[in-house]
Amino acid sequence: MTTLVLGTGVSGVAAGRLAKRLGHDVGFYDEQPDGSIPLDLQASLVARGHWSDHLLDGVDLVVTSPGFKPSSPPLTAAAAHGVDIVTEAGFALEHLDTPYIAITGTNGKSTTTELTTNMLVASGIDAVAAGNIGTPVCDLVGSSHQVLVVELSSFQLHWMSPKPIAAALLNVAPDHLDWHGSFAAYAATKSRVFSFMDKEGVLAFNADDDVVVGLVSDAQVRAVPCSGLRLPKGGNGVQDDDLFIDAIAFSPSTQDASYRLDIVAAATVAVAAGATPDGIRRAIKSFGPADHRRRLVATIDGVAWINDSKATNPHAAMAAANAFESVLLLAGGRNKGLDLTPIGKTESLRGLYAFGESGPEIAAAATVPATVYQTMSEAIRAAARDAKAGDVVLLSPGCTSFDEFTSYADRGRVFSEIVMAMKGDETP
């Protein structure tokens, strides 16, 4: 068996190691002309730079990474040559003996994955999060964990056929259209999270998302409707300010409807893997937003400064803004082929401070006062001048960070540093 791994990043290295453990002959290809791989894989052939179809000679399997679009030369060539293609996560799951839960959606994947894992661990189950959230699944093949909770992006789902014991589909809104080509293709890819499940598998789905409801309408699984706004018939959700999971009431730790959905969906799939009411209750009580996801950085003169840098699409930015009443929104960055016009029409906005490459596009369609700034720091300073006690200044860009920053985390760090410097200037 000869396997060609596309990409020499974290997931590519993990795939190469698993292939080697399985006895495959392993080679690598990376578009980047520079770089290195770990010592234990340096005996493998590594091709870099310009692609050549000759690299597929004798290859039985291609393991790809998100950096390669389906239209990229290596993948179109592999398809033309009849070579099997799979993602790193898909490659791992094909060789995994451990039961696993799969979680996807345009937004909320990481939060729900962490919540599910915490609920299982608090129930005495040896569970670990993996996939898009951090640890490559290939690194966990053969591990002793009882359950894996796998966050799957659309990039990972595109080339795989997962069969989890339970899955969650949180929401589907336009995202990564530059990679998938169309919203229909993107949505169809998201539906793969449950399309190959056994009939007894549990699917937690967002009953308030019309696209999701349409995708699961013919699902051949135990589909459980979930909501952060209401209690759906036959499902789990909110009633009288309590969360109900399988008719058991839990006190919520947040008033945010989107986070409540994440909690409800997480509990639904966690129960399918053995979580107990006490474990779920403890995980809910300790719940807090992840880094760069609606995190309060500081309150200055009655103004709350919130870091939601992880919001890299309009759906996420609008959900964050709607969680507050009076918002000065910092939005912008690099567009990834999405319609950004809805961002500036969010009802909770009092002002819009657009920045970066997409700033003019976002501001042009706004229904609130909107100004364009070249950089995020300029937008922050302007918002600080306009903010009044009771306002929320929210960094929820709705775009990627790659015009000005190296990542959403880098963007969130810079935002937090600027805010904390302003806090240091407060008069005692």
Secondary structure as the mmCIF struct_conf table of DSSP 4:
data_model
#
loop_
_struct_conf.conf_type_id
_struct_conf.id
_struct_conf.beg_label_comp_id
_struct_conf.beg_label_asym_id
_struct_conf.beg_label_seq_id
_struct_conf.end_label_comp_id
_struct_conf.end_label_asym_id
_struct_conf.end_label_seq_id
STRN STRN1 THR A 2 LEU A 6
BEND BEND1 GLY A 9 GLY A 9
HELX_RH_AL_P HELX_RH_AL_P1 VAL A 10 ARG A 21
TURN_TY1_P TURN_TY1_P1 LEU A 22 GLY A 23
STRN STRN2 ASP A 25 ASP A 30
BEND BEND2 GLU A 31 ASP A 34
HELX_RH_3T_P HELX_RH_3T_P1 LEU A 39 LEU A 41
TURN_TY1_P TURN_TY1_P2 GLN A 42 ALA A 43
BEND BEND3 SER A 44 SER A 44
STRN STRN3 LEU A 45 ARG A 48
BEND BEND4 GLY A 49 HIS A 50
HELX_RH_3T_P HELX_RH_3T_P2 ASP A 53 LEU A 56
TURN_TY1_P TURN_TY1_P3 ASP A 57 GLY A 58
STRN STRN4 LEU A 61 THR A 64
TURN_TY1_P TURN_TY1_P4 PRO A 66 GLY A 67
BEND BEND5 PHE A 68 PHE A 68
TURN_TY1_P TURN_TY1_P5 PRO A 70 SER A 71
BEND BEND6 SER A 72 SER A 72
HELX_RH_AL_P HELX_RH_AL_P2 PRO A 73 ALA A 80
TURN_TY1_P TURN_TY1_P6 HIS A 81 GLY A 82
STRN STRN5 ASP A 84 THR A 87
HELX_RH_AL_P HELX_RH_AL_P3 GLU A 88 GLU A 94
TURN_TY1_P TURN_TY1_P7 HIS A 95 HIS A 95
BEND BEND7 THR A 98 THR A 98
STRN STRN6 TYR A 100 THR A 104
BEND BEND8 THR A 106 ASN A 107
HELX_RH_AL_P HELX_RH_AL_P4 LYS A 109 ALA A 122
TURN_TY1_P TURN_TY1_P8 SER A 123 GLY A 124
STRN STRN7 ALA A 127 GLY A 131
TURN_TY1_P TURN_TY1_P9 ASN A 132 ILE A 133
BEND BEND9 GLY A 134 THR A 135
HELX_RH_3T_P HELX_RH_3T_P3 VAL A 137 LEU A 140
TURN_TY1_P TURN_TY1_P10 VAL A 141 GLY A 142
BEND BEND10 GLN A 146 GLN A 146
STRN STRN8 VAL A 147 GLU A 151
HELX_RH_AL_P HELX_RH_AL_P5 SER A 154 LEU A 157
TURN_TY1_P TURN_TY1_P11 HIS A 158 TRP A 159
BEND BEND11 ILE A 165 ILE A 165
STRN STRN9 ALA A 166 LEU A 169
BEND BEND12 PRO A 174 PRO A 174
HELX_RH_AL_P HELX_RH_AL_P6 LEU A 177 HIS A 180
BEND BEND13 GLY A 181 SER A 182
HELX_RH_AL_P HELX_RH_AL_P7 PHE A 183 SER A 195
TURN_TY1_P TURN_TY1_P12 PHE A 196 PHE A 196
TURN_TY1_P TURN_TY1_P13 LYS A 199 GLU A 200
STRN STRN10 VAL A 202 ASN A 206
TURN_TY1_P TURN_TY1_P14 ALA A 207 ASP A 208
HELX_RH_AL_P HELX_RH_AL_P8 ASP A 210 VAL A 216
TURN_TY1_P TURN_TY1_P15 SER A 217 ASP A 218
BEND BEND14 GLN A 220 VAL A 221
STRN STRN11 ARG A 222 CYS A 226
BEND BEND15 GLY A 228 ARG A 230
TURN_TY1_P TURN_TY1_P16 LYS A 233 GLY A 234
BEND BEND16 GLY A 235 GLY A 235
STRN STRN12 ASN A 236 ASN A 236
STRN STRN13 GLY A 237 GLN A 239
TURN_TY1_P TURN_TY1_P17 ASP A 240 ASP A 241
STRN STRN14 ASP A 242 ILE A 245
TURN_TY1_P TURN_TY1_P18 ASP A 246 ALA A 247
STRN STRN15 ILE A 248 PHE A 250
BEND BEND17 SER A 253 SER A 253
HELX_RH_AL_P HELX_RH_AL_P9 ALA A 257 ALA A 272
TURN_TY1_P TURN_TY1_P19 ALA A 273 GLY A 274
HELX_RH_AL_P HELX_RH_AL_P10 PRO A 277 LYS A 285
TURN_TY1_P TURN_TY1_P20 SER A 286 SER A 286
HELX_LH_PP_P HELX_LH_PP_P1 PRO A 289 ALA A 290
TURN_TY1_P TURN_TY1_P21 ASP A 291 HIS A 292
BEND BEND18 ARG A 293 ARG A 294
STRN STRN16 ARG A 295 ILE A 300
TURN_TY1_P TURN_TY1_P22 ASP A 301 GLY A 302
STRN STRN17 VAL A 303 ASN A 307
TURN_TY1_P TURN_TY1_P23 SER A 309 LYS A 310
BEND BEND19 ASN A 313 ASN A 313
HELX_RH_AL_P HELX_RH_AL_P11 PRO A 314 ALA A 321
TURN_TY1_P TURN_TY1_P24 ASN A 322 ALA A 323
BEND BEND20 PHE A 324 SER A 326
STRN STRN18 VAL A 327 GLY A 332
BEND BEND21 GLY A 333 GLY A 333
STRN STRN19 ARG A 334 ARG A 334
BEND BEND22 GLY A 337 GLY A 337
HELX_RH_3T_P HELX_RH_3T_P4 THR A 341 LYS A 345
TURN_TY1_P TURN_TY1_P25 GLU A 347 SER A 348
STRN STRN20 LEU A 349 PHE A 355
BEND BEND23 GLY A 356 GLY A 356
TURN_TY1_P TURN_TY1_P26 GLU A 357 SER A 358
HELX_RH_AL_P HELX_RH_AL_P12 GLY A 359 ALA A 364
TURN_TY1_P TURN_TY1_P27 ALA A 365 ALA A 365
BEND BEND24 THR A 367 VAL A 368
STRN STRN21 ALA A 370 TYR A 373
BEND BEND25 GLN A 374 THR A 375
HELX_RH_AL_P HELX_RH_AL_P13 MET A 376 ASP A 386
TURN_TY1_P TURN_TY1_P28 ALA A 389 GLY A 390
STRN STRN22 VAL A 392 LEU A 395
BEND BEND26 GLY A 398 CYS A 399
STRN STRN23 THR A 400 THR A 400
BEND BEND27 SER A 401 SER A 401
TURN_TY1_P TURN_TY1_P29 PHE A 402 GLU A 404
BEND BEND28 THR A 406 SER A 407
HELX_RH_AL_P HELX_RH_AL_P14 TYR A 408 GLY A 424
TURN_TY1_P TURN_TY1_P30 ASP A 425 ASP A 425
BEND BEND29 GLU A 426 GLU A 426
#
